[in-house]
């Protein structure tokens, strides 16, 4: 995917250093065609998250799905990418989040327990496109699958 096709969200403030934070996020659906979203104390997000240094995005997505919702990734197809510039009050840093959004197939992994402050919810995509906490995630969902 070329750089010119990556949408950019948020304000780039002059003189501000942004920490680059690549991430991978899943569009994961249940049998009722609702999509998975994760409710945390910080808001509502797509399942997924930050990629560790040297980690392939799909490997990071696999790890994040296990940690957040106790699901095992079976397949992932990259659909789009976007960048979000923002201030995180939680981390007290400015971030340049570089998100890769994947159409994913996953299933619950027996014996795994998700992070205690992460709650898996199932939501109609149109509702998720309005409710997600980050603009680049709302855009990614609104673009369709």
DSSP file (Angstrom, degrees, kcal/mol; ACC not computed):
  #  RESIDUE AA STRUCTURE BP1 BP2  ACC     N-H-->O    O-->H-N    N-H-->O    O-->H-N    TCO  KAPPA ALPHA  PHI   PSI    X-CA   Y-CA   Z-CA
    1    1 A X              0   0    0      0, 0.0     2,-0.1     0, 0.0     5,-0.0   0.000 360.0 360.0 360.0 125.3    0.0    0.0    0.0
    2    2 A X    >   -     0   0    0      1,-0.1     3,-1.7     3,-0.0     4,-0.2  -0.401 360.0-117.4 -80.4 155.1    1.6    3.3   -1.1
    3    3 A X  G >  S+     0   0    0      1,-0.3     3,-1.7     2,-0.2    -1,-0.1   0.816 110.2  65.2 -58.0 -34.6    2.0    6.3    1.2
    4    4 A X  G 3  S+     0   0    0      1,-0.3    -1,-0.3     3,-0.0    -2,-0.0   0.635  98.4  54.7 -69.5 -11.0   -0.3    8.5   -0.9
    5    5 A X  G <  S+     0   0    0     -3,-1.7     2,-0.6     2,-0.1    76,-0.3   0.399  83.7 102.8 -98.3   1.6   -3.3    6.2   -0.1
    6    6 A X    <   -     0   0    0     -3,-1.7    76,-0.2    -4,-0.2     2,-0.1  -0.768  67.9-138.3 -91.1 120.0   -2.9    6.5    3.6
    7    7 A X  E     -a   82   0A   0     74,-1.1    76,-2.8    -2,-0.6     2,-0.4  -0.470  13.8-147.3 -74.5 146.7   -5.4    8.9    5.2
    8    8 A X  E     -a   83   0A   0     74,-0.2     2,-0.3    -2,-0.1    76,-0.2  -0.963  15.5-175.9-121.7 133.8   -4.2   11.3    7.9
    9    9 A X  E     +a   84   0A   0     74,-2.6    76,-2.7    -2,-0.4     2,-0.1  -0.896  41.6  33.2-126.8 155.0   -6.2   12.5   10.9
   10   10 A X  S    S-     0   0    0     -2,-0.3     2,-0.4    74,-0.2    76,-0.1  -0.148  87.3 -63.3  91.3 172.4   -5.6   14.9   13.7
   11   11 A X        -     0   0    0     74,-0.4     2,-0.8    -2,-0.1    -2,-0.1  -0.806  32.1-145.7-100.0 135.0   -3.6   18.1   13.9
   12   12 A X        -     0   0    0     -2,-0.4     2,-0.4    73,-0.0    -2,-0.0  -0.885  24.1-153.7 -95.6 109.3    0.2   18.2   13.4
   13   13 A X    >   -     0   0    0     -2,-0.8     3,-1.6     1,-0.1     2,-0.0  -0.682  19.2-109.6 -89.3 135.1    1.3   21.0   15.8
   14   14 A X  T 3  S+     0   0    0     -2,-0.4     3,-0.1     1,-0.2    -1,-0.1  -0.345 100.1  13.6 -63.5 139.6    4.5   22.9   15.0
   15   15 A X  T 3  S+     0   0    0      1,-0.2     2,-0.5    -2,-0.0    -1,-0.2   0.504  96.4 125.4  77.4   4.2    7.4   22.2   17.3
   16   16 A X    <   -     0   0    0     -3,-1.6     2,-0.5     2,-0.0    -1,-0.2  -0.830  54.7-140.1-100.5 131.5    5.7   19.1   18.8
   17   17 A X        -     0   0    0     -2,-0.5     2,-0.5    -3,-0.1    77,-0.4  -0.784  16.9-157.8 -88.4 128.5    7.5   15.7   18.8
   18   18 A X        -     0   0    0     -2,-0.5     2,-0.6    75,-0.1    77,-0.3  -0.916  12.1-135.1-108.9 130.2    5.2   12.8   18.0
   19   19 A X  E     -b   95   0A   0     75,-2.9    77,-2.5    -2,-0.5     2,-0.3  -0.736  24.7-127.8 -82.1 121.8    6.1    9.3   19.0
   20   20 A X  E     +b   96   0A   0     -2,-0.6     2,-0.3    75,-0.2    77,-0.2  -0.538  30.3 179.5 -71.8 132.3    5.5    6.9   16.2
   21   21 A X  E     -b   97   0A   0     75,-2.6    77,-1.5    -2,-0.3     2,-0.1  -0.801  11.6-158.7-137.8  92.9    3.3    4.0   17.2
   22   22 A X  E     +b   98   0A   0     -2,-0.3    29,-2.7    29,-0.2     2,-0.3  -0.436  19.7 176.5 -69.2 146.9    2.4    1.4   14.6
   23   23 A X  E     -bC  99  50A   0     75,-2.7    77,-2.1    27,-0.3     2,-0.4  -0.970  24.9-143.3-147.7 161.7   -0.6   -0.7   15.3
   24   24 A X  E     -bC 100  49A   0     25,-2.3    25,-2.1    -2,-0.3     2,-0.3  -0.994  19.0-170.8-130.3 136.3   -2.8   -3.4   13.8
   25   25 A X  E     -bC 101  48A   0     75,-2.7    77,-3.0    -2,-0.4     2,-0.4  -0.946  13.2-131.9-133.2 147.8   -6.6   -3.6   14.2
   26   26 A X  E     -b  102   0A   0     21,-2.8     2,-0.8    -2,-0.3    21,-0.4  -0.816   8.5-155.5-107.4 137.4   -9.2   -6.2   13.3
   27   27 A X  E     +b  103   0A   0     75,-3.1    77,-2.4    -2,-0.4     2,-0.4  -0.933  36.4 173.2 -96.8 101.4  -12.5   -6.0   11.6
   28   28 A X  E     -b  104   0A   0     -2,-0.8     8,-2.8     8,-0.3     2,-0.3  -0.957  11.3-165.2-120.7 129.1  -13.9   -9.1   13.2
   29   29 A X  B     -E   35   0B   0     75,-0.5     6,-0.2    -2,-0.4    77,-0.2  -0.841  10.1-144.8-119.6 150.4  -17.6  -10.2   12.8
   30   30 A X    >   -     0   0    0      4,-2.2     3,-1.9    -2,-0.3     6,-0.0  -0.409  46.0 -86.1 -97.6-177.2  -19.9  -12.6   14.4
   31   31 A X  T 3  S+     0   0    0      1,-0.3    -1,-0.0    -2,-0.1    -2,-0.0   0.730 128.4  57.6 -63.6 -23.0  -22.7  -14.7   12.8
   32   32 A X  T 3  S-     0   0    0      2,-0.1    -1,-0.3     1,-0.0     3,-0.1   0.282 118.3-111.3 -90.4  10.5  -25.1  -11.7   13.1
   33   33 A X  S <  S+     0   0    0     -3,-1.9    92,-0.5     1,-0.3     2,-0.3   0.743  72.5 140.0  64.1  25.9  -22.8   -9.5   11.1
   34   34 A X        -     0   0    0     90,-0.1    -4,-2.2    91,-0.1     2,-0.3  -0.730  48.1-127.2 -92.1 150.0  -22.0   -7.4   14.2
   35   35 A X  E     -EF  29 123B   0     88,-3.4    88,-2.3    -2,-0.3     2,-0.3  -0.728  18.5-109.5-102.4 150.9  -18.4   -6.3   14.6
   36   36 A X  E     + F   0 122B   0     -8,-2.8    11,-0.5    -2,-0.3     2,-0.3  -0.561  38.3 173.4 -74.8 133.6  -16.2   -6.7   17.6
   37   37 A X  E     - F   0 121B   0     84,-2.4    84,-2.9    -2,-0.3     2,-0.5  -0.959  23.4-134.8-134.3 155.7  -15.3   -3.6   19.6
   38   38 A X  E     -GF  45 120B   0      7,-3.7     7,-2.6    -2,-0.3     2,-0.5  -0.950   9.1-152.9-118.2 124.1  -13.4   -3.4   22.9
   39   39 A X  E     +GF  44 119B   0     80,-2.8    80,-2.4    -2,-0.5     2,-0.3  -0.841  25.2 164.4 -95.2 127.3  -14.6   -1.2   25.7
   40   40 A X  E >   -G   43   0B   0      3,-3.1     3,-1.5    -2,-0.5    78,-0.1  -0.807  55.9 -95.5-129.6 171.8  -11.8    0.0   28.1
   41   41 A X  T 3  S+     0   0    0     76,-0.4     3,-0.1    -2,-0.3    77,-0.1   0.727 126.2  54.4 -60.8 -18.8  -11.6    2.7   30.7
   42   42 A X  T 3  S-     0   0    0      1,-0.3     2,-0.3    48,-0.0    -1,-0.3   0.520 121.7 -87.8 -93.2  -6.3  -10.1    4.9   27.9
   43   43 A X  E <   -G   40   0B   0     -3,-1.5    -3,-3.1     2,-0.0     2,-0.5  -0.937  57.9 -38.4 139.3-161.8  -13.0    4.4   25.5
   44   44 A X  E     +G   39   0B   0     87,-0.3    89,-3.2    -2,-0.3    90,-0.4  -0.922  59.9 166.0-112.1 127.5  -14.3    2.2   22.7
   45   45 A X  E     -G   38   0B   0     -7,-2.6    -7,-3.7    -2,-0.5     2,-0.2  -0.907  40.7 -99.9-138.8 160.1  -11.8    0.7   20.2
   46   46 A X        -     0   0    0     -2,-0.3    -9,-0.2    -9,-0.2     2,-0.1  -0.539  58.0 -92.6 -70.0 149.1  -11.4   -1.9   17.5
   47   47 A X  S    S+     0   0    0    -11,-0.5   -21,-2.8   -21,-0.4     2,-0.3  -0.449  92.6  58.0 -64.3 139.2   -9.6   -5.0   18.8
   48   48 A X  E     +C   25   0A   0     16,-0.2     2,-0.3   -23,-0.2   -23,-0.2  -0.877  54.0 176.3 134.5-168.0   -5.9   -4.7   18.3
   49   49 A X  E     +C   24   0A   0    -25,-2.1   -25,-2.3    -2,-0.3    15,-0.1  -0.993  38.9   5.2 163.5-156.8   -3.2   -2.3   19.2
   50   50 A X  E     -C   23   0A   0     -2,-0.3     2,-0.5   -27,-0.2   -27,-0.3  -0.201  53.3-135.6 -65.1 144.2    0.5   -1.5   19.2
   51   51 A X        -     0   0    0    -29,-2.7   -29,-0.2     4,-0.0     3,-0.1  -0.843  22.8-125.9 -97.8 132.4    3.0   -3.5   17.3
   52   52 A X    >   -     0   0    0     -2,-0.5     3,-2.3     1,-0.1     8,-0.1  -0.371  42.8 -76.8 -74.2 157.0    6.3   -4.3   19.2
   53   53 A X  T 3  S+     0   0    0      1,-0.3    -1,-0.1    -2,-0.1     3,-0.1  -0.311 120.0   8.5 -54.9 128.6    9.7   -3.4   17.6
   54   54 A X  T 3  S+     0   0    0      1,-0.3     2,-0.4    -3,-0.1    -1,-0.3   0.411  98.6 129.8  80.5  -1.9   10.5   -5.9   15.0
   55   55 A X    <   -     0   0    0     -3,-2.3    -1,-0.3     1,-0.0     2,-0.2  -0.683  61.2-121.7 -88.7 136.2    7.1   -7.6   15.1
   56   56 A X     >  -     0   0    0     -2,-0.4     4,-2.5     1,-0.1     3,-0.3  -0.508  26.4-117.9 -69.7 143.6    5.1   -8.2   11.9
   57   57 A X  H  > S+     0   0    0      1,-0.2     4,-2.5     2,-0.2     5,-0.2   0.865 114.8  50.0 -53.3 -39.6    1.7   -6.4   12.0
   58   58 A X  H  > S+     0   0    0      2,-0.2     4,-2.5     1,-0.2    -1,-0.2   0.889 110.2  50.2 -68.8 -36.8   -0.2   -9.7   11.7
   59   59 A X  H  > S+     0   0    0     -3,-0.3     4,-2.2     2,-0.2    -2,-0.2   0.899 111.7  49.0 -65.0 -39.4    1.9  -11.2   14.5
   60   60 A X  H  X S+     0   0    0     -4,-2.5     4,-2.7     2,-0.2    -2,-0.2   0.900 110.6  50.1 -65.0 -40.5    1.1   -8.1   16.6
   61   61 A X  H  X S+     0   0    0     -4,-2.5     4,-2.6    -5,-0.2     5,-0.2   0.915 109.3  51.8 -63.3 -42.6   -2.6   -8.4   15.8
   62   62 A X  H  X S+     0   0    0     -4,-2.5     4,-1.7     1,-0.2    -2,-0.2   0.935 112.8  45.2 -58.7 -47.3   -2.5  -12.1   16.8
   63   63 A X  H  X S+     0   0    0     -4,-2.2     4,-2.4     1,-0.2    -2,-0.2   0.921 113.1  50.0 -63.1 -45.7   -1.0  -11.2   20.1
   64   64 A X  H  X S+     0   0    0     -4,-2.7     4,-3.1     1,-0.2     5,-0.4   0.885 107.4  53.4 -63.9 -39.9   -3.3   -8.3   20.8
   65   65 A X  H  X>S+     0   0    0     -4,-2.6     4,-2.0     1,-0.2     6,-1.4   0.905 111.0  46.8 -62.9 -40.4   -6.4  -10.3   20.0
   66   66 A X  H  X5S+     0   0    0     -4,-1.7     4,-0.9     4,-0.3    -2,-0.2   0.934 117.1  43.6 -64.2 -45.2   -5.4  -12.9   22.6
   67   67 A X  H  <5S+     0   0    0     -4,-2.4    48,-2.6    -5,-0.1    -2,-0.2   0.905 122.8  34.9 -67.4 -42.9   -4.6  -10.3   25.2
   68   68 A X  H  <5S+     0   0    0     -4,-3.1    -3,-0.2    46,-0.2    -2,-0.2   0.894 139.3   4.3 -84.7 -41.9   -7.6   -8.1   24.7
   69   69 A X  H  <5S-     0   0    0     -4,-2.0    -3,-0.2    -5,-0.4    45,-0.2   0.372  90.1-116.0-130.1   3.4  -10.5  -10.5   23.9
   70   70 A X     << +     0   0    0     -4,-0.9    39,-2.9    -5,-0.8     2,-0.4   0.882  67.3 140.8  59.0  41.8   -9.0  -14.1   24.2
   71   71 A X  E     - D   0 108A   0     -6,-1.4     2,-0.5    37,-0.3    37,-0.3  -0.904  48.9-134.5-113.2 144.1   -9.5  -14.8   20.5
   72   72 A X  E     - D   0 107A   0     35,-3.7    35,-1.8    -2,-0.4     2,-0.3  -0.863  22.7-125.9 -98.6 126.8   -7.1  -16.7   18.2
   73   73 A X  E     + D   0 106A   0     -2,-0.5    33,-0.3    33,-0.2     3,-0.1  -0.545  30.4 173.8 -72.7 128.6   -6.5  -15.1   14.8
   74   74 A X  E     -     0   0A   0     31,-3.5     2,-0.3     1,-0.4    32,-0.2   0.756  66.2  -7.5-102.9 -37.2   -7.1  -17.5   11.9
   75   75 A X  E     - D   0 105A   0     30,-1.7    30,-2.2     2,-0.0    -1,-0.4  -0.987  55.8-165.6-157.4 157.3   -6.6  -15.1    9.0
   76   76 A X  E     - D   0 104A   0     -2,-0.3     2,-0.5    28,-0.2    28,-0.2  -0.968   1.5-169.1-151.3 131.3   -6.1  -11.5    8.3
   77   77 A X  E     - D   0 103A   0     26,-2.2    26,-2.7    -2,-0.3     2,-0.2  -0.982  27.9-124.8-123.4 120.8   -6.4   -9.4    5.0
   78   78 A X  E     + D   0 102A   0     -2,-0.5    24,-0.2    24,-0.2     3,-0.1  -0.458  34.7 168.3 -65.5 125.5   -5.1   -5.9    5.0
   79   79 A X  E     -     0   0A   0     22,-3.0     2,-0.3     1,-0.4    23,-0.2   0.776  57.1 -20.6-106.2 -40.3   -7.8   -3.5    3.8
   80   80 A X  E     - D   0 101A   0     21,-1.4    21,-3.0     2,-0.0    -1,-0.4  -0.985  49.0-139.3-163.1 167.3   -6.5    0.0    4.6
   81   81 A X  E     + D   0 100A   0     -2,-0.3   -74,-1.1   -76,-0.3     2,-0.3  -0.947  19.1 173.7-133.1 155.2   -4.1    2.1    6.6
   82   82 A X  E     -aD   7  99A   0     17,-2.0    17,-3.0    -2,-0.3     2,-0.4  -0.982  22.1-133.9-156.0 159.8   -4.4    5.5    8.3
   83   83 A X  E     -aD   8  98A   0    -76,-2.8   -74,-2.6    -2,-0.3     2,-0.4  -0.952  14.4-166.5-119.5 138.9   -2.5    7.8   10.5
   84   84 A X  E     -aD   9  97A   0     13,-2.5    13,-3.0    -2,-0.4     2,-0.5  -0.980   4.7-160.8-127.6 118.2   -3.8    9.5   13.6
   85   85 A X  E     + D   0  96A   0    -76,-2.7   -74,-0.4    -2,-0.4     2,-0.3  -0.853  34.3 141.3 -92.3 129.5   -1.9   12.4   15.3
   86   86 A X  E     - D   0  95A   0      9,-2.3     9,-3.5    -2,-0.5     2,-0.4  -0.995  51.3-111.6-163.9 161.2   -3.1   12.9   18.9
   87   87 A X  E     - D   0  94A   0     -2,-0.3     2,-0.7     7,-0.2     7,-0.2  -0.833  27.2-151.0 -94.0 132.5   -2.3   13.6   22.5
   88   88 A X  E  >> - D   0  93A   0      5,-3.2     4,-1.7    -2,-0.4     5,-1.2  -0.927  10.3-170.5-107.0 112.7   -2.8   10.8   24.9
   89   89 A X  T  45S+     0   0    0     -2,-0.7    -1,-0.2     2,-0.2     5,-0.0   0.824  88.4  56.9 -66.2 -31.4   -3.7   12.0   28.4
   90   90 A X  T  45S+     0   0    0      1,-0.2    -1,-0.2    -3,-0.1    -2,-0.0   0.942 120.7  26.4 -65.3 -48.8   -3.2    8.4   29.7
   91   91 A X  T  45S-     0   0    0      2,-0.2    -2,-0.2     0, 0.0    -1,-0.2   0.586 100.3-133.4 -90.5 -11.1    0.4    8.2   28.4
   92   92 A X  T  <5 +     0   0    0     -4,-1.7     2,-0.3     1,-0.2    -3,-0.2   0.907  67.9 109.8  57.6  45.5    1.0   12.0   28.6
   93   93 A X  E   <S- D   0  88A   0     -5,-1.2    -5,-3.2   -74,-0.0     2,-0.5  -0.961  72.1-115.8-143.5 157.5    2.6   11.9   25.1
   94   94 A X  E     - D   0  87A   0    -77,-0.4   -75,-2.9    -2,-0.3     2,-0.4  -0.856  39.8-162.7 -92.5 131.9    1.8   13.0   21.6
   95   95 A X  E     -bD  19  86A   0     -9,-3.5    -9,-2.3    -2,-0.5     2,-0.6  -0.886  28.3-156.5-119.9 148.1    1.5   10.1   19.2
   96   96 A X  E     -bD  20  85A   0    -77,-2.5   -75,-2.6    -2,-0.4     2,-0.5  -0.915  28.4-162.1-111.9  95.9    1.6    9.5   15.5
   97   97 A X  E     -bD  21  84A   0    -13,-3.0   -13,-2.5    -2,-0.6     2,-0.7  -0.708   6.5-161.8 -85.5 126.1   -0.4    6.2   15.4
   98   98 A X  E     -bD  22  83A   0    -77,-1.5   -75,-2.7    -2,-0.5     2,-0.4  -0.900  16.7-163.8-110.2 102.1    0.1    4.4   12.1
   99   99 A X  E     -bD  23  82A   0    -17,-3.0   -17,-2.0    -2,-0.7     2,-0.5  -0.743  17.8-165.2-100.6 133.3   -2.8    1.9   11.9
  100  100 A X  E     -bD  24  81A   0    -77,-2.1   -75,-2.7    -2,-0.4     2,-0.5  -0.967  16.5-153.6-108.7 125.8   -3.2   -1.1    9.6
  101  101 A X  E     -bD  25  80A   0    -21,-3.0   -22,-3.0    -2,-0.5   -21,-1.4  -0.898  12.8-169.3-110.3 123.1   -6.8   -2.3    9.4
  102  102 A X  E     -bD  26  78A   0    -77,-3.0   -75,-3.1    -2,-0.5     2,-0.7  -0.891  27.5-131.7-116.9 137.0   -7.4   -6.0    8.7
  103  103 A X  E     -bD  27  77A   0    -26,-2.7   -26,-2.2    -2,-0.4     2,-0.3  -0.803  47.9-169.1 -77.3 118.4  -10.5   -8.0    7.8
  104  104 A X  E     -bD  28  76A   0    -77,-2.4   -75,-0.5    -2,-0.7     2,-0.4  -0.808  31.3-155.8-121.4 152.7  -10.0  -10.9   10.3
  105  105 A X  E     + D   0  75A   0    -30,-2.2   -31,-3.5    -2,-0.3   -30,-1.7  -0.998  33.6 152.3-120.2 130.0  -11.3  -14.3   11.1
  106  106 A X  E     - D   0  73A   0     -2,-0.4     2,-0.3   -33,-0.3   -33,-0.2  -0.971  25.6-154.7-152.8 162.2  -10.8  -15.4   14.7
  107  107 A X  E     - D   0  72A   0    -35,-1.8   -35,-3.7    -2,-0.3    -2,-0.0  -0.965  38.8 -81.2-140.0 156.2  -12.3  -17.7   17.2
  108  108 A X  E     - D   0  71A   0     -2,-0.3     2,-0.7   -37,-0.3   -37,-0.3  -0.288  40.8-138.1 -57.0 140.2  -12.4  -17.8   21.0
  109  109 A X    >   -     0   0    0    -39,-2.9     3,-1.8     3,-0.1    -1,-0.1  -0.892  18.5-130.3-104.5 107.5   -9.2  -19.5   22.5
  110  110 A X  T 3  S+     0   0    0     -2,-0.7     3,-0.1     1,-0.2   -40,-0.0  -0.246  89.7  24.0 -56.6 140.5  -10.1  -21.8   25.3
  111  111 A X  T 3  S+     0   0    0      1,-0.3     2,-0.4   -41,-0.0    -1,-0.2   0.298  95.9 112.1  88.9  -9.9   -8.0  -21.3   28.5
  112  112 A X    <   -     0   0    0     -3,-1.8     2,-0.5   -42,-0.2    -1,-0.3  -0.791  50.3-158.5 -98.8 141.3   -7.1  -17.7   27.7
  113  113 A X        -     0   0    0     -2,-0.4   -43,-0.2    -3,-0.1     3,-0.1  -0.974  17.9-129.2-117.8 126.9   -8.5  -14.8   29.8
  114  114 A X        -     0   0    0     -2,-0.5   -46,-0.2   -45,-0.2   -47,-0.1  -0.193  45.2 -69.5 -70.6 166.6   -8.6  -11.3   28.3
  115  115 A X    >   -     0   0    0    -48,-2.6     3,-1.9     1,-0.1    -1,-0.2  -0.301  50.6-123.0 -52.0 135.1   -7.2   -8.2   30.0
  116  116 A X  T 3  S+     0   0    0      1,-0.3    -1,-0.1    -3,-0.1    -2,-0.1   0.741 107.9  47.4 -63.6 -24.6   -9.5   -7.6   33.0
  117  117 A X  T 3  S+     0   0    0      2,-0.0     2,-0.5   -77,-0.0   -76,-0.4   0.201  94.5  91.0-102.5  19.6  -10.5   -4.0   32.0
  118  118 A X    <   -     0   0    0     -3,-1.9     2,-0.5   -78,-0.1   -78,-0.2  -0.962  56.3-169.2-113.2 123.7  -11.3   -4.9   28.4
  119  119 A X  E     -F   39   0B   0    -80,-2.4   -80,-2.8    -2,-0.5     2,-0.4  -0.956  17.2-136.1-116.2 123.7  -14.8   -5.9   27.6
  120  120 A X  E     +F   38   0B   0     -2,-0.5     2,-0.3   -82,-0.2   -82,-0.2  -0.647  28.2 179.5 -77.4 126.5  -15.7   -7.4   24.2
  121  121 A X  E     -F   37   0B   0    -84,-2.9   -84,-2.4    -2,-0.4     2,-0.5  -0.916  22.0-139.8-123.1 153.4  -18.9   -5.9   22.7
  122  122 A X  E     +F   36   0B   0     -2,-0.3     2,-0.3   -86,-0.2   -86,-0.2  -0.966  30.8 170.9-114.8 131.6  -20.6   -6.7   19.4
  123  123 A X  E     -F   35   0B   0    -88,-2.3   -88,-3.4    -2,-0.5     2,-0.1  -0.981  40.7 -98.8-143.9 146.2  -22.0   -3.8   17.5
  124  124 A X    >>  -     0   0    0     -2,-0.3     4,-2.4   -90,-0.2     3,-0.6  -0.442  40.1-122.4 -60.1 137.5  -23.5   -2.9   14.2
  125  125 A X  H 3> S+     0   0    0    -92,-0.5     4,-2.6     1,-0.2     5,-0.2   0.866 110.7  54.9 -54.4 -39.7  -20.8   -1.4   12.0
  126  126 A X  H 3> S+     0   0    0      1,-0.2     4,-0.5     2,-0.2    -1,-0.2   0.883 110.6  45.9 -62.5 -37.4  -22.7    1.8   11.4
  127  127 A X  H X> S+     0   0    0     -3,-0.6     4,-1.8     2,-0.2     3,-1.0   0.910 111.7  51.3 -70.5 -42.0  -23.0    2.3   15.1
  128  128 A X  H 3X S+     0   0    0     -4,-2.4     4,-2.3     1,-0.3    -2,-0.2   0.888 102.2  61.2 -60.7 -38.9  -19.3    1.5   15.7
  129  129 A X  H 3< S+     0   0    0     -4,-2.6    -1,-0.3     1,-0.2    -2,-0.2   0.725 113.4  37.0 -62.0 -20.4  -18.4    4.0   13.0
  130  130 A X  H << S+     0   0    0     -3,-1.0    -1,-0.2    -4,-0.5    -2,-0.2   0.731 120.5  44.3 -97.9 -28.2  -20.0    6.7   15.2
  131  131 A X  H  < S+     0   0    0     -4,-1.8   -87,-0.3    -5,-0.1    -2,-0.2   0.685  77.9 111.7 -97.8 -21.1  -19.0    5.4   18.6
  132  132 A X     <  -     0   0    0     -4,-2.3   -87,-0.2    -5,-0.2     6,-0.1  -0.227  66.7-131.7 -58.9 146.9  -15.3    4.5   18.4
  133  133 A X  S    S+     0   0    0    -89,-3.2     2,-0.4     4,-0.0    -1,-0.1   0.740  83.8  63.9 -75.8 -25.5  -13.0    6.8   20.3
  134  134 A X  S >> S-     0   0    0    -90,-0.4     4,-2.2     1,-0.1     3,-0.5  -0.866  72.8-139.8-110.9 136.7  -10.4    7.5   17.7
  135  135 A X  H 3> S+     0   0    0     -2,-0.4     4,-2.6     1,-0.2     5,-0.2   0.874 102.0  53.8 -58.4 -42.4  -11.1    9.3   14.4
  136  136 A X  H 3> S+     0   0    0      1,-0.2     4,-2.1     2,-0.2    -1,-0.2   0.834 109.9  48.6 -68.2 -28.5   -9.0    7.0   12.3
  137  137 A X  H <> S+     0   0    0     -3,-0.5     4,-2.1     2,-0.2    -1,-0.2   0.899 110.1  51.0 -72.9 -40.6  -10.8    3.9   13.5
  138  138 A X  H  X S+     0   0    0     -4,-2.2     4,-2.3     1,-0.2    -2,-0.2   0.932 113.2  46.4 -59.2 -44.7  -14.2    5.6   12.9
  139  139 A X  H  X S+     0   0    0     -4,-2.6     4,-1.4     1,-0.2    -2,-0.2   0.940 109.0  54.4 -61.1 -48.6  -13.1    6.4    9.3
  140  140 A X  H  < S+     0   0    0     -4,-2.1     4,-0.2     1,-0.2     3,-0.2   0.877 112.5  43.5 -57.1 -40.3  -11.7    2.9    8.8
  141  141 A X  H >< S+     0   0    0     -4,-2.1     3,-1.7     1,-0.2    -1,-0.2   0.903 109.3  56.6 -71.2 -41.1  -15.0    1.3    9.7
  142  142 A X  H 3< S+     0   0    0     -4,-2.3    -1,-0.2     1,-0.3    -2,-0.2   0.716  95.3  67.7 -66.1 -19.0  -17.1    3.8    7.7
  143  143 A X  T 3< S-     0   0    0     -4,-1.4    -1,-0.3    -3,-0.2    -2,-0.2   0.634 104.3-131.3 -75.7 -13.8  -15.1    2.8    4.5
  144  144 A X    <         0   0    0     -3,-1.7    -1,-0.2    -4,-0.2    -2,-0.0  -0.252 360.0 360.0  91.2-179.2  -16.7   -0.6    4.6
  145  145 A X              0   0    0     -3,-0.1    -1,-0.1    -2,-0.1    -3,-0.0   0.339 360.0 360.0-130.2 360.0  -15.3   -4.2    4.2
